Amino acid sequence: MNFFPQRRALAEQIYEQSLSPDEVTRRLAAARGDVVDEAEARSLIAWFCRRYPNPIDRMRYARRMYLESTRIAAID
Amino acid sequence: MEGESFDESELFRAVAASGARSLLFGRQAVVALGAPVLTGDYDFWLAIDDIDKFNRALEPLGFSPTKTPEQARASGRYVLEGDTRIDVLIARAASSADGERLSFEDAWTRRQTLRAGAVEVTLPSIPDLIRTKRWSSRPKDLEDIRFL
């Protein structure tokens, strides 16, 4: 039996569910103090902007990759 | 296939030429600023009096509104459906769960513009974009805030 669709639906539900103001504050405070996480975010942004200097191209990439990922998930 | 013929340059050229006061927000605004995250749709925050201008400008690109301007004004939201999906917010202001309020007029006054060749993309300032992300406060919004 393939559990992938159920797992994906559960993951999407968790990802899309609003958090309480306290939880938001806690998570943002934790992320703010994470030097490794911040360096990784900066590195990813730098790579993305080097690869796609034009903001229109960045948005096109984000939309196309999203569509591709949903098509792959549908096949799985 | 959905999304294959849609072109971002045409969309933003039409939006800029429409004369409607609109701000790109949501995840594509975060992407435009350089965050490598994925999304399938576009979100615009539109001045409440500019619905007709906005819809007319996007009609030649194949976008149809799901509500009349009157219905959209009453509900505060509508969708433009075409080869991709455009969610349109037309609230005069919105607040996060902890009560921080942001009005369209303030966000418009503080807006920023990204140049993409001959095309311009208008979006809220980064602090205002973070405020809009706190309206829903989902894990995906916090991920976007981390990049901002």
Backbone of each chain as ProteinMPNN parsed JSONL, in Angstrom:
{"seq_chain_A": "MNFFPQRRALAEQIYEQSLSPDEVTRRLAAARGDVVDEAEARSLIAWFCRRYPNPIDRMRYARRMYLESTRIAAID", "coords_chain_A": {"N_chain_A": [[0.847, -1.202, 0.0], [0.519, 2.21, -0.821], [1.605, 4.836, 1.046], [2.268, 7.369, 0.536], [0.631, 9.594, -0.503], [-1.023, 10.184, 1.738], [0.86, 10.854, 3.682], [1.997, 13.077, 2.502], [-0.221, 14.783, 2.434], [-0.625, 15.141, 5.171], [1.781, 16.38, 5.892], [1.543, 18.75, 4.411], [-0.67, 19.835, 5.656], [0.298, 20.383, 8.237], [2.283, 22.221, 7.582], [0.823, 24.321, 6.572], [-0.694, 25.247, 8.629], [-1.777, 27.74, 10.871], [0.257, 29.248, 13.409], [0.357, 29.872, 16.977], [0.634, 33.228, 18.399], [2.607, 33.201, 20.452], [4.084, 30.92, 19.823], [5.079, 31.645, 17.345], [6.73, 33.793, 18.062], [8.563, 32.413, 19.676], [9.757, 30.62, 17.835], [10.863, 32.394, 15.957], [12.683, 33.774, 17.551], [14.427, 31.714, 18.21], [15.443, 31.085, 15.687], [16.72, 33.466, 15.099], [18.963, 33.463, 16.701], [20.538, 31.54, 15.598], [23.433, 31.027, 14.191], [24.589, 29.406, 12.235], [22.384, 28.657, 10.705], [21.621, 31.155, 9.731], [23.854, 31.808, 8.186], [23.663, 29.818, 6.291], [21.248, 30.498, 5.046], [21.959, 32.98, 3.94], [23.923, 32.14, 2.161], [22.44, 30.526, 0.407], [20.725, 32.45, -0.712], [22.631, 34.045, -1.982], [23.644, 32.26, -3.894], [21.295, 31.773, -5.412], [20.726, 34.302, -6.448], [22.994, 34.748, -7.957], [22.725, 32.749, -9.855], [20.279, 33.379, -11.023], [20.064, 36.39, -11.875], [18.058, 38.18, -12.551], [15.0, 39.28, -11.19], [12.546, 38.471, -12.297], [13.215, 36.109, -13.603], [13.842, 34.565, -11.394], [11.344, 34.275, -10.168], [10.001, 32.907, -12.184], [11.45, 30.52, -12.22], [10.85, 29.544, -9.609], [8.104, 29.072, -9.811], [7.932, 27.229, -11.936], [9.468, 25.057, -10.976], [7.97, 24.402, -8.761], [5.574, 23.518, -9.99], [6.613, 21.333, -11.34], [7.396, 19.737, -9.166], [4.92, 19.129, -8.035], [3.794, 17.627, -10.061], [5.483, 15.391, -10.117], [4.946, 14.385, -7.581], [2.304, 13.645, -7.968], [2.601, 11.535, -9.746], [4.019, 9.711, -8.174]], "CA_chain_A": [[0.0, 0.0, 0.0], [1.317, 3.427, -0.931], [1.177, 5.809, 2.055], [2.829, 8.683, 0.215], [-0.357, 10.699, -0.559], [-1.464, 10.543, 3.091], [1.967, 11.551, 4.361], [2.129, 14.391, 1.876], [-1.351, 15.595, 2.897], [-0.369, 15.485, 6.573], [2.876, 17.361, 5.909], [1.011, 20.027, 3.911], [-1.579, 20.356, 6.691], [1.131, 20.944, 9.306], [3.017, 23.346, 7.013], [-0.116, 25.404, 6.257], [-1.506, 25.561, 9.806], [-1.297, 28.931, 11.585], [0.81, 29.031, 14.745], [-0.051, 30.891, 17.947], [1.626, 34.307, 18.485], [3.718, 32.785, 21.316], [4.915, 29.956, 19.097], [5.783, 32.417, 16.318], [7.807, 34.527, 18.743], [9.578, 31.443, 20.119], [10.499, 30.092, 16.676], [11.669, 33.466, 15.363], [13.8, 34.047, 18.468], [15.37, 30.601, 18.07], [16.108, 31.211, 14.387], [17.57, 34.675, 15.13], [20.235, 33.161, 17.374], [21.211, 30.418, 14.943], [24.42, 31.607, 13.269], [24.766, 28.468, 11.121], [21.174, 28.777, 9.9], [21.672, 32.449, 9.046], [24.896, 31.719, 7.156], [23.143, 28.967, 5.228], [20.245, 31.288, 4.314], [22.689, 33.977, 3.127], [24.602, 31.413, 1.089], [21.418, 30.119, -0.566], [20.289, 33.661, -1.422], [23.726, 34.468, -2.867], [23.654, 31.319, -5.029], [20.092, 31.961, -6.232], [20.841, 35.584, -7.157], [24.042, 34.587, -8.985], [22.183, 31.876, -10.904], [19.17, 34.117, -11.665], [20.196, 37.797, -11.457], [16.827, 38.921, -12.835], [13.914, 38.81, -10.313], [11.516, 37.775, -13.099], [13.703, 34.739, -13.821], [13.735, 33.844, -10.117], [9.936, 33.907, -9.962], [9.674, 31.873, -13.182], [12.062, 29.275, -11.723], [10.1, 29.073, -8.429], [6.797, 28.556, -10.237], [8.105, 26.013, -12.754], [9.934, 23.963, -10.116], [6.82, 24.009, -7.936], [4.687, 22.708, -10.833], [7.294, 20.052, -11.586], [7.367, 18.929, -7.938], [3.566, 18.605, -7.831], [3.584, 16.57, -11.073], [6.224, 14.2, -9.654], [4.192, 13.848, -6.44], [1.098, 13.002, -8.493], [3.028, 10.263, -10.348], [4.347, 8.82, -7.053]], "C_chain_A": [[0.886, 1.256, 0.0], [0.793, 4.5, 0.044], [1.581, 7.238, 1.673], [1.779, 9.798, 0.163], [-0.82, 11.142, 0.824], [-0.374, 11.322, 3.826], [2.129, 12.968, 3.809], [1.012, 15.322, 2.367], [-1.142, 16.043, 4.34], [0.713, 16.559, 6.678], [2.365, 18.735, 5.466], [0.107, 20.679, 4.951], [-0.785, 21.041, 7.805], [1.789, 22.241, 8.826], [2.115, 24.571, 6.817], [-0.907, 25.884, 7.468], [-0.92, 26.771, 10.551], [-0.819, 28.583, 12.989], [0.316, 30.138, 15.676], [1.016, 32.001, 17.982], [2.835, 33.926, 19.35], [4.666, 31.844, 20.583], [5.714, 30.668, 17.99], [6.976, 33.136, 16.936], [8.938, 33.576, 19.148], [10.426, 30.964, 18.935], [11.385, 31.159, 16.031], [12.882, 33.796, 16.235], [14.86, 32.953, 18.337], [16.147, 30.723, 16.76], [17.093, 32.376, 14.379], [18.937, 34.375, 15.744], [21.045, 32.077, 16.7], [22.146, 30.936, 13.848], [24.592, 30.721, 12.038], [23.587, 28.593, 10.151], [21.191, 30.076, 9.087], [22.699, 32.422, 7.916], [24.403, 30.882, 5.98], [22.125, 29.731, 4.379], [20.937, 32.308, 3.402], [23.36, 33.322, 1.925], [23.614, 30.993, -0.002], [20.93, 31.312, -1.39], [21.355, 34.098, -2.43], [23.788, 33.567, -4.102], [22.494, 31.61, -5.976], [20.201, 33.246, -7.062], [21.961, 35.557, -8.207], [23.471, 33.808, -10.171], [21.101, 32.595, -11.705], [19.231, 35.576, -11.232], [18.908, 38.604, -11.631], [15.682, 38.385, -11.952], [12.799, 38.065, -11.053], [11.935, 36.312, -13.317], [13.62, 33.918, -12.533], [12.297, 33.381, -9.888], [9.513, 32.808, -10.944], [10.21, 30.515, -12.727], [11.233, 28.701, -10.565], [8.772, 28.456, -8.843], [6.955, 27.251, -11.018], [8.55, 24.824, -11.901], [8.811, 23.47, -9.201], [5.878, 23.106, -8.738], [5.291, 21.335, -11.085], [7.207, 19.154, -10.349], [5.963, 18.355, -7.695], [3.238, 17.511, -8.857], [4.269, 15.282, -10.642], [5.462, 13.55, -8.501], [2.938, 13.113, -6.916], [1.426, 11.647, -9.107], [3.331, 9.251, -9.244], [3.076, 8.26, -6.419]], "O_chain_A": [[1.871, 1.337, 0.733], [-0.318, 5.004, -0.115], [1.277, 8.192, 2.389], [2.01, 10.863, 0.736], [-0.993, 12.336, 1.066], [-0.648, 12.314, 4.502], [2.366, 13.921, 4.552], [1.255, 16.489, 2.677], [-1.443, 17.183, 4.692], [0.586, 17.516, 7.442], [2.707, 19.755, 6.065], [0.105, 21.899, 5.116], [-1.14, 22.129, 8.258], [1.848, 23.228, 9.558], [2.577, 25.71, 6.885], [-1.7, 26.819, 7.359], [0.279, 26.819, 10.825], [-1.405, 27.741, 13.671], [-0.091, 31.207, 15.222], [2.171, 31.753, 17.636], [3.965, 34.286, 19.02], [5.886, 31.952, 20.703], [6.871, 30.335, 17.735], [8.086, 33.094, 16.406], [10.116, 33.893, 18.985], [11.652, 30.909, 19.02], [12.508, 30.877, 15.612], [13.97, 34.063, 15.725], [16.056, 33.242, 18.354], [17.356, 30.494, 16.723], [18.151, 32.308, 13.752], [19.944, 34.964, 15.351], [22.125, 31.725, 17.173], [21.717, 31.24, 12.736], [24.725, 31.225, 10.923], [23.772, 28.631, 8.934], [20.825, 30.092, 7.912], [22.453, 32.944, 6.829], [24.685, 31.192, 4.822], [22.13, 29.631, 3.152], [20.554, 32.48, 2.245], [23.368, 33.87, 0.822], [23.916, 31.092, -1.191], [20.744, 31.208, -2.603], [21.047, 34.467, -3.563], [23.963, 34.051, -5.221], [22.679, 31.687, -7.191], [19.817, 33.272, -8.231], [21.887, 36.253, -9.22], [23.7, 34.155, -11.329], [21.018, 32.439, -12.924], [18.518, 35.968, -10.308], [18.696, 39.597, -10.936], [15.415, 37.184, -11.955], [12.186, 37.147, -10.508], [11.113, 35.4, -13.227], [13.36, 32.715, -12.577], [12.057, 32.248, -9.47], [8.765, 31.898, -10.585], [9.526, 29.497, -12.831], [10.947, 27.504, -10.544], [8.358, 27.435, -8.292], [6.217, 26.291, -10.799], [8.061, 23.709, -12.086], [8.713, 22.279, -8.904], [5.434, 22.068, -8.247], [4.601, 20.316, -11.054], [6.971, 17.952, -10.469], [5.827, 17.232, -7.209], [2.492, 16.579, -8.555], [3.701, 14.2, -10.785], [5.34, 12.327, -8.439], [2.554, 12.091, -6.347], [0.632, 10.711, -9.009], [2.956, 8.083, -9.346], [3.151, 7.491, -5.461]]}, "seq_chain_B": "MEGESFDESELFRAVAASGARSLLFGRQAVVALGAPVLTGDYDFWLAIDDIDKFNRALEPLGFSPTKTPEQARASGRYVLEGDTRIDVLIARAASSADGERLSFEDAWTRRQTLRAGAVEVTLPSIPDLIRTKRWSSRPKDLEDIRFL", "coords_chain_B": {"N_chain_B": [[-0.581, 22.12, -20.962], [-0.899, 23.104, -17.548], [0.32, 26.322, -16.733], [2.376, 26.359, -18.598], [2.331, 28.124, -20.821], [2.242, 30.557, -19.682], [3.72, 33.721, -18.974], [6.007, 35.443, -17.028], [7.159, 37.969, -17.504], [5.337, 39.249, -19.208], [3.142, 39.378, -17.499], [4.016, 41.158, -15.414], [4.627, 43.4, -16.895], [2.11, 44.096, -17.843], [0.798, 44.574, -15.401], [2.237, 46.779, -14.436], [1.629, 48.639, -16.411], [-1.042, 48.982, -16.032], [-1.873, 50.972, -14.311], [-3.015, 50.558, -11.91], [-2.795, 50.535, -8.38], [-0.786, 48.298, -7.016], [0.669, 45.712, -5.05], [3.086, 43.254, -5.129], [3.003, 40.501, -3.068], [3.285, 37.849, -0.623], [4.65, 34.561, -1.29], [6.009, 34.733, -3.769], [7.018, 37.299, -3.756], [9.04, 37.107, -1.912], [10.669, 35.343, -3.228], [11.34, 36.924, -5.443], [12.998, 38.717, -4.195], [15.155, 37.153, -3.702], [15.112, 34.691, -2.327], [15.417, 31.204, -2.395], [12.832, 29.588, -2.649], [9.843, 27.657, -3.278], [6.83, 28.132, -5.187], [3.47, 28.084, -6.459], [1.747, 30.073, -7.253], [0.632, 33.536, -7.547], [0.49, 36.453, -5.468], [-1.244, 39.398, -4.99], [-1.599, 42.57, -3.476], [-4.075, 44.837, -3.628], [-5.134, 48.17, -4.328], [-8.269, 49.251, -3.14], [-9.954, 50.616, -4.886], [-9.077, 50.029, -7.379], [-9.712, 47.716, -8.755], [-11.046, 47.264, -11.224], [-9.261, 48.398, -13.131], [-7.039, 46.747, -12.792], [-8.054, 44.179, -13.428], [-8.839, 44.581, -16.094], [-6.376, 45.004, -17.314], [-5.195, 42.523, -17.138], [-6.825, 40.838, -18.49], [-6.313, 40.477, -21.347], [-4.25, 38.646, -21.152], [-5.45, 36.354, -20.585], [-6.675, 36.055, -18.109], [-9.319, 35.625, -15.815], [-11.606, 37.107, -13.533], [-12.827, 35.707, -10.435], [-14.856, 36.863, -9.075], [-17.24, 39.57, -9.112], [-16.33, 43.087, -9.115], [-17.777, 44.307, -7.007], [-18.547, 42.126, -5.383], [-16.004, 41.243, -4.727], [-14.987, 43.395, -3.281], [-16.652, 43.239, -1.097], [-15.945, 40.8, 0.068], [-13.237, 40.98, 0.336], [-11.304, 39.603, -0.99], [-10.286, 38.015, -4.059], [-9.89, 35.86, -6.919], [-7.789, 35.655, -9.773], [-8.115, 33.748, -12.488], [-6.256, 31.849, -14.754], [-3.722, 30.838, -16.919], [-2.104, 30.521, -14.844], [-2.472, 30.971, -11.273], [-3.738, 33.827, -9.664], [-3.91, 35.312, -6.639], [-5.818, 37.796, -5.153], [-5.743, 40.351, -2.843], [-7.817, 42.709, -1.321], [-8.122, 44.239, 0.916], [-8.416, 47.092, 3.056], [-6.76, 47.183, 5.216], [-4.869, 44.916, 7.269], [-4.363, 42.571, 9.976], [-2.037, 40.952, 12.208], [-2.119, 37.958, 14.295], [-1.296, 38.804, 16.781], [-2.107, 41.377, 16.798], [-0.814, 43.415, 15.348], [-1.149, 45.935, 13.003], [-1.427, 46.587, 9.513], [-1.799, 48.931, 7.023], [-2.997, 49.285, 3.632], [-2.394, 51.732, 2.454], [-0.183, 52.683, 3.954], [1.669, 50.643, 3.426], [1.901, 50.986, 0.692], [2.999, 53.541, 0.52], [5.535, 53.046, 1.542], [6.648, 51.35, -0.307], [8.806, 49.233, -2.384], [10.729, 48.997, -5.409], [11.662, 46.642, -7.817], [13.92, 46.328, -10.454], [13.679, 44.696, -13.513], [15.155, 44.302, -16.136], [13.378, 45.815, -18.658], [11.143, 45.756, -17.209], [9.214, 46.432, -14.279], [8.903, 45.499, -10.86], [6.759, 45.859, -8.237], [6.752, 45.94, -4.771], [6.048, 45.374, -1.227], [7.978, 47.088, 1.347], [10.776, 45.477, 2.986], [10.407, 45.211, 5.899], [7.583, 45.551, 5.945], [6.776, 43.433, 4.358], [7.493, 41.319, 5.984], [5.655, 41.811, 8.013], [3.271, 41.186, 6.632], [3.66, 38.488, 6.327], [3.268, 37.628, 8.875], [0.574, 37.664, 9.187], [-0.654, 35.222, 8.571], [1.067, 33.397, 9.746], [2.079, 30.746, 9.386], [4.098, 27.736, 9.384], [5.426, 27.806, 6.877], [5.44, 30.525, 6.368], [7.108, 31.469, 8.368], [9.458, 30.36, 7.532], [9.883, 31.863, 5.244], [10.218, 34.381, 6.441], [12.595, 33.972, 7.732], [14.389, 34.06, 5.589], [14.033, 36.684, 4.826]], "CA_chain_B": [[-0.366, 21.83, -19.555], [-1.032, 24.326, -16.751], [1.514, 27.099, -16.432], [3.432, 26.267, -19.613], [2.368, 29.26, -21.735], [2.252, 31.785, -18.888], [5.019, 34.379, -18.967], [6.105, 36.423, -15.946], [7.455, 39.316, -18.027], [4.07, 39.819, -19.695], [2.308, 39.688, -16.335], [4.452, 42.364, -14.697], [4.499, 44.532, -17.816], [0.679, 44.462, -17.834], [0.479, 45.125, -14.078], [2.827, 48.124, -14.354], [0.933, 49.524, -17.353], [-2.47, 49.066, -15.681], [-2.169, 52.175, -13.524], [-3.569, 50.135, -10.617], [-1.804, 50.472, -7.296], [-0.756, 46.907, -6.556], [1.932, 45.264, -4.466], [3.319, 41.811, -5.102], [3.427, 40.024, -1.757], [3.27, 36.396, -0.636], [5.936, 33.883, -1.457], [6.756, 35.184, -4.952], [7.765, 38.517, -3.406], [10.243, 36.632, -1.224], [11.495, 34.784, -4.307], [11.86, 38.055, -6.233], [14.084, 39.333, -3.424], [16.334, 36.281, -3.728], [15.019, 33.454, -1.54], [15.129, 30.053, -3.273], [11.714, 28.759, -2.191], [8.979, 27.365, -4.422], [5.4, 28.43, -5.063], [2.798, 27.929, -7.75], [0.82, 31.159, -7.594], [1.038, 34.924, -7.271], [-0.396, 37.197, -4.566], [-1.15, 40.861, -5.101], [-2.43, 43.397, -2.602], [-4.541, 45.839, -4.583], [-5.956, 49.278, -3.802], [-9.678, 48.819, -3.236], [-10.627, 51.281, -6.005], [-8.373, 49.753, -8.644], [-10.006, 46.358, -9.218], [-11.37, 47.268, -12.661], [-8.026, 48.641, -13.9], [-6.191, 45.56, -12.679], [-8.678, 43.086, -14.185], [-8.795, 44.911, -17.53], [-5.004, 44.85, -17.798], [-4.802, 41.108, -17.193], [-7.758, 40.093, -19.347], [-5.68, 40.012, -22.597], [-3.345, 37.524, -20.865], [-6.28, 35.173, -20.354], [-7.103, 35.945, -16.712], [-10.712, 35.993, -15.523], [-11.862, 37.197, -12.092], [-13.833, 34.782, -9.9], [-15.926, 37.647, -8.452], [-17.403, 40.931, -9.618], [-15.658, 44.026, -8.193], [-18.608, 44.525, -5.8], [-18.401, 40.925, -4.544], [-14.62, 41.198, -4.239], [-14.86, 44.418, -2.233], [-17.383, 42.757, 0.083], [-15.259, 39.669, 0.718], [-11.84, 41.342, 0.586], [-10.39, 38.761, -1.771], [-10.776, 37.257, -5.206], [-8.825, 35.154, -7.644], [-7.76, 35.758, -11.229], [-7.752, 32.414, -12.981], [-5.773, 31.791, -16.123], [-2.762, 29.753, -17.045], [-1.642, 30.352, -13.471], [-3.467, 31.523, -10.346], [-3.347, 35.064, -8.995], [-4.771, 35.65, -5.501], [-5.824, 39.255, -4.982], [-6.25, 40.863, -1.569], [-8.194, 44.114, -1.502], [-8.436, 44.818, 2.225], [-7.773, 48.386, 3.337], [-5.731, 46.894, 6.215], [-4.963, 43.571, 7.86], [-3.617, 42.476, 11.24], [-1.55, 39.637, 12.627], [-2.842, 37.437, 15.466], [-0.935, 39.579, 17.974], [-2.713, 42.705, 16.718], [-0.073, 44.431, 14.584], [-1.976, 46.278, 11.849], [-0.747, 47.219, 8.382], [-2.769, 49.403, 6.038], [-2.487, 49.313, 2.264], [-1.828, 53.064, 2.176], [1.164, 52.737, 4.543], [2.538, 49.721, 2.674], [2.124, 51.594, -0.621], [3.922, 54.67, 0.715], [6.891, 52.53, 1.825], [6.93, 50.279, -1.279], [10.079, 49.19, -3.101], [10.588, 48.562, -6.798], [12.783, 45.886, -8.366], [14.012, 46.449, -11.908], [13.99, 43.44, -14.191], [15.234, 44.768, -17.517], [12.423, 46.906, -18.907], [9.956, 45.495, -16.395], [9.342, 46.781, -12.861], [8.099, 44.717, -9.926], [6.541, 46.686, -7.055], [6.417, 45.101, -3.62], [6.205, 46.091, 0.046], [9.317, 47.119, 1.947], [11.031, 44.199, 3.681], [9.673, 45.133, 7.175], [6.146, 45.352, 5.701], [6.601, 42.068, 3.858], [7.522, 40.466, 7.193], [4.346, 41.995, 8.674], [2.242, 40.413, 5.9], [3.92, 37.061, 6.604], [2.763, 37.314, 10.219], [-0.885, 37.565, 9.165], [-1.047, 33.803, 8.61], [1.969, 32.762, 10.722], [2.238, 29.308, 9.189], [5.524, 27.391, 9.306], [6.022, 28.267, 5.611], [5.661, 31.977, 6.475], [8.305, 31.681, 9.192], [10.601, 30.028, 6.662], [10.102, 33.053, 4.406], [10.74, 35.458, 7.308], [14.011, 33.627, 7.976], [15.151, 34.565, 4.439], [13.924, 38.144, 4.746]], "C_chain_B": [[-0.359, 23.134, -18.748], [0.305, 25.019, -16.533], [2.554, 27.14, -17.532], [3.508, 27.522, -20.484], [2.42, 30.595, -20.994], [3.652, 32.392, -18.871], [5.034, 35.508, -17.942], [6.342, 37.842, -16.461], [6.174, 39.996, -18.499], [3.169, 40.229, -18.531], [2.732, 41.011, -15.703], [4.438, 43.603, -15.594], [3.042, 45.029, -17.797], [0.288, 45.105, -16.498], [1.002, 46.559, -13.98], [2.072, 49.108, -15.245], [-0.517, 49.768, -16.949], [-2.84, 50.377, -14.993], [-2.781, 51.832, -12.182], [-2.449, 50.114, -9.576], [-1.834, 49.057, -6.732], [0.634, 46.559, -6.058], [2.011, 43.749, -4.568], [3.71, 41.441, -3.679], [3.327, 38.5, -1.778], [4.64, 35.842, -0.992], [6.712, 34.361, -2.685], [7.496, 36.492, -4.687], [9.087, 38.133, -2.731], [11.222, 36.04, -2.247], [12.136, 35.918, -5.116], [13.047, 38.707, -5.525], [15.298, 38.408, -3.273], [16.249, 34.992, -2.94], [14.643, 32.274, -2.445], [14.077, 29.123, -2.688], [10.728, 28.626, -3.36], [7.526, 27.744, -4.146], [4.761, 28.368, -6.448], [1.928, 29.102, -8.152], [1.414, 32.527, -7.238], [0.022, 35.57, -6.343], [-0.159, 38.691, -4.78], [-2.072, 41.49, -4.068], [-2.766, 44.632, -3.426], [-5.327, 46.929, -3.873], [-7.421, 48.992, -4.116], [-10.418, 49.453, -4.414], [-10.068, 50.891, -7.372], [-8.655, 48.367, -9.221], [-10.244, 46.322, -10.734], [-10.119, 47.442, -13.523], [-7.163, 47.388, -13.948], [-6.754, 44.424, -13.547], [-8.591, 43.334, -15.698], [-7.406, 44.676, -18.11], [-4.616, 43.378, -17.956], [-5.718, 40.26, -18.079], [-7.098, 39.626, -20.656], [-4.709, 38.855, -22.389], [-4.136, 36.261, -20.508], [-6.754, 34.999, -18.92], [-8.542, 36.436, -16.533], [-10.919, 36.051, -14.021], [-12.968, 36.244, -11.653], [-15.002, 35.534, -9.28], [-16.063, 38.979, -9.19], [-16.663, 41.875, -8.664], [-16.453, 44.253, -6.907], [-18.474, 43.342, -4.836], [-16.999, 40.873, -3.927], [-14.418, 42.206, -3.112], [-15.531, 43.951, -0.944], [-16.618, 41.664, 0.817], [-13.796, 39.966, 1.015], [-10.833, 40.542, -0.222], [-11.08, 38.287, -3.042], [-9.579, 36.637, -5.908], [-8.931, 35.488, -9.119], [-7.247, 34.415, -11.74], [-7.354, 32.494, -14.444], [-4.827, 30.626, -16.223], [-1.975, 29.558, -15.747], [-2.674, 31.034, -12.578], [-2.916, 32.79, -9.694], [-4.358, 35.349, -7.892], [-4.671, 37.149, -5.267], [-6.478, 39.602, -3.646], [-6.626, 42.325, -1.775], [-8.629, 44.757, -0.185], [-7.752, 46.172, 2.371], [-6.646, 48.203, 4.345], [-5.911, 45.466, 6.697], [-4.061, 43.528, 9.083], [-3.134, 41.057, 11.47], [-2.318, 39.211, 13.875], [-2.495, 38.223, 16.724], [-1.312, 41.06, 17.838], [-1.942, 43.76, 15.954], [-0.788, 44.664, 13.247], [-1.108, 46.916, 10.766], [-1.81, 47.645, 7.38], [-2.14, 49.386, 4.65], [-1.797, 50.641, 1.989], [-0.407, 53.183, 2.738], [2.138, 51.841, 3.766], [2.877, 50.312, 1.301], [3.142, 52.742, -0.519], [5.367, 54.178, 0.87], [7.359, 51.495, 0.8], [8.347, 50.353, -1.855], [9.832, 48.657, -4.514], [11.842, 47.821, -7.235], [12.759, 46.055, -9.876], [14.404, 45.099, -12.485], [14.039, 43.74, -15.682], [14.298, 45.938, -17.689], [11.203, 46.798, -18.003], [10.232, 45.877, -14.941], [8.413, 45.917, -12.026], [7.993, 45.537, -8.641], [6.085, 45.809, -5.904], [6.598, 45.877, -2.32], [7.675, 46.155, 0.473], [9.528, 45.803, 2.704], [10.342, 44.153, 5.057], [8.164, 44.915, 6.98], [5.861, 43.948, 5.167], [6.617, 41.074, 5.029], [6.189, 40.59, 7.932], [3.263, 41.183, 7.961], [2.415, 38.918, 6.161], [3.375, 36.66, 7.97], [1.239, 37.272, 10.271], [-1.331, 36.107, 9.296], [-0.212, 33.023, 9.613], [1.985, 31.243, 10.619], [3.725, 28.984, 9.188], [6.172, 27.87, 8.003], [6.27, 29.772, 5.633], [6.903, 32.277, 7.31], [9.567, 31.354, 8.398], [10.929, 31.222, 5.767], [10.695, 34.196, 5.222], [12.228, 35.219, 7.574], [14.877, 34.164, 6.811], [15.138, 36.089, 4.384], [14.802, 38.815, 5.792]], "O_chain_B": [[0.137, 24.154, -19.226], [1.299, 24.379, -16.19], [3.529, 27.883, -17.421], [4.6, 27.951, -20.855], [2.621, 31.642, -21.61], [4.648, 31.675, -18.768], [4.194, 36.407, -17.974], [5.794, 38.803, -15.922], [5.951, 41.175, -18.223], [2.522, 41.275, -18.564], [1.897, 41.889, -15.483], [4.259, 44.721, -15.111], [2.787, 46.232, -17.741], [-0.471, 46.075, -16.475], [0.3, 47.448, -13.499], [1.894, 50.27, -14.882], [-1.155, 50.678, -17.478], [-3.98, 50.835, -15.081], [-3.043, 52.732, -11.383], [-1.316, 49.727, -9.861], [-2.785, 48.666, -6.056], [1.64, 47.045, -6.575], [1.098, 43.046, -4.137], [4.656, 42.011, -3.134], [3.288, 37.912, -2.858], [5.643, 36.554, -0.993], [7.942, 34.395, -2.656], [8.507, 36.765, -5.335], [10.118, 38.765, -2.961], [12.436, 36.215, -2.141], [13.325, 35.871, -5.432], [13.979, 39.188, -6.168], [16.344, 38.827, -2.776], [17.231, 34.252, -2.885], [13.657, 32.346, -3.178], [14.386, 28.004, -2.279], [10.784, 29.4, -4.315], [7.061, 27.682, -3.008], [5.421, 28.571, -7.467], [1.419, 29.136, -9.272], [2.521, 32.642, -6.713], [-1.171, 35.274, -6.419], [0.974, 39.17, -4.753], [-3.177, 41.007, -3.819], [-1.884, 45.372, -3.862], [-6.087, 46.66, -2.943], [-7.763, 48.549, -5.213], [-11.403, 48.892, -4.895], [-10.54, 51.375, -8.401], [-7.915, 47.896, -10.084], [-9.711, 45.462, -11.434], [-9.931, 46.734, -14.512], [-6.631, 47.016, -14.994], [-6.019, 43.789, -14.304], [-8.309, 42.421, -16.475], [-7.263, 44.213, -19.242], [-3.801, 43.035, -18.812], [-5.414, 39.105, -18.376], [-7.301, 38.478, -21.049], [-4.375, 38.153, -23.343], [-3.554, 35.23, -20.17], [-7.192, 33.911, -18.544], [-8.926, 37.497, -17.024], [-10.471, 35.16, -13.299], [-13.922, 36.0, -12.391], [-16.034, 34.932, -8.984], [-15.114, 39.452, -9.814], [-16.396, 41.504, -7.521], [-15.866, 44.377, -5.832], [-18.31, 43.529, -3.631], [-16.832, 40.509, -2.763], [-13.76, 41.911, -2.114], [-15.05, 44.224, 0.155], [-16.639, 41.606, 2.046], [-13.178, 39.296, 1.842], [-9.631, 40.791, -0.137], [-12.305, 38.171, -3.092], [-8.426, 36.86, -5.541], [-10.032, 35.593, -9.66], [-6.118, 34.007, -11.467], [-8.028, 33.124, -15.258], [-5.088, 29.552, -15.683], [-1.274, 28.56, -15.576], [-3.642, 31.609, -13.074], [-1.775, 32.82, -9.232], [-5.53, 35.6, -8.172], [-3.575, 37.704, -5.192], [-7.607, 39.202, -3.361], [-5.847, 43.095, -2.337], [-9.411, 45.708, -0.179], [-6.645, 46.375, 1.872], [-5.682, 48.969, 4.342], [-6.984, 44.881, 6.547], [-3.13, 44.322, 9.221], [-3.733, 40.092, 10.997], [-3.074, 39.998, 14.446], [-3.311, 38.304, 17.642], [-0.9, 41.892, 18.647], [-2.375, 44.911, 15.911], [-1.004, 43.735, 12.468], [-0.185, 47.678, 11.054], [-2.622, 46.832, 6.938], [-0.92, 49.461, 4.503], [-0.738, 50.675, 1.363], [0.476, 53.724, 2.073], [3.273, 52.228, 3.487], [3.995, 50.16, 0.81], [4.024, 52.884, -1.366], [6.302, 54.817, 0.387], [8.37, 50.829, 1.022], [8.995, 51.399, -1.816], [8.851, 47.958, -4.769], [12.956, 48.31, -7.048], [11.707, 45.939, -10.504], [15.334, 44.446, -12.01], [13.083, 43.468, -16.408], [14.394, 46.934, -16.972], [10.327, 47.663, -18.033], [11.335, 45.674, -14.434], [7.283, 45.634, -12.424], [9.006, 45.871, -8.026], [5.144, 45.027, -6.043], [7.236, 46.929, -2.313], [8.502, 45.369, 0.012], [8.566, 45.103, 3.022], [9.732, 43.132, 5.372], [7.537, 44.186, 7.749], [4.833, 43.35, 5.484], [5.847, 40.114, 5.053], [5.652, 39.595, 8.419], [2.428, 40.56, 8.617], [1.437, 38.173, 6.209], [3.058, 35.493, 8.199], [0.668, 36.884, 11.291], [-2.264, 35.797, 10.037], [-0.708, 32.098, 10.257], [1.914, 30.54, 11.626], [4.542, 29.886, 9.004], [7.328, 28.293, 8.007], [7.205, 30.252, 4.992], [7.656, 33.205, 7.013], [10.607, 31.99, 8.571], [12.096, 31.553, 5.558], [11.58, 34.904, 4.743], [13.016, 36.163, 7.633], [15.978, 34.665, 7.041], [16.107, 36.711, 3.95], [14.836, 40.043, 5.873]]}, "name": "protein", "num_of_chains": 2, "seq": "MNFFPQRRALAEQIYEQSLSPDEVTRRLAAARGDVVDEAEARSLIAWFCRRYPNPIDRMRYARRMYLESTRIAAIDMEGESFDESELFRAVAASGARSLLFGRQAVVALGAPVLTGDYDFWLAIDDIDKFNRALEPLGFSPTKTPEQARASGRYVLEGDTRIDVLIARAASSADGERLSFEDAWTRRQTLRAGAVEVTLPSIPDLIRTKRWSSRPKDLEDIRFL"}
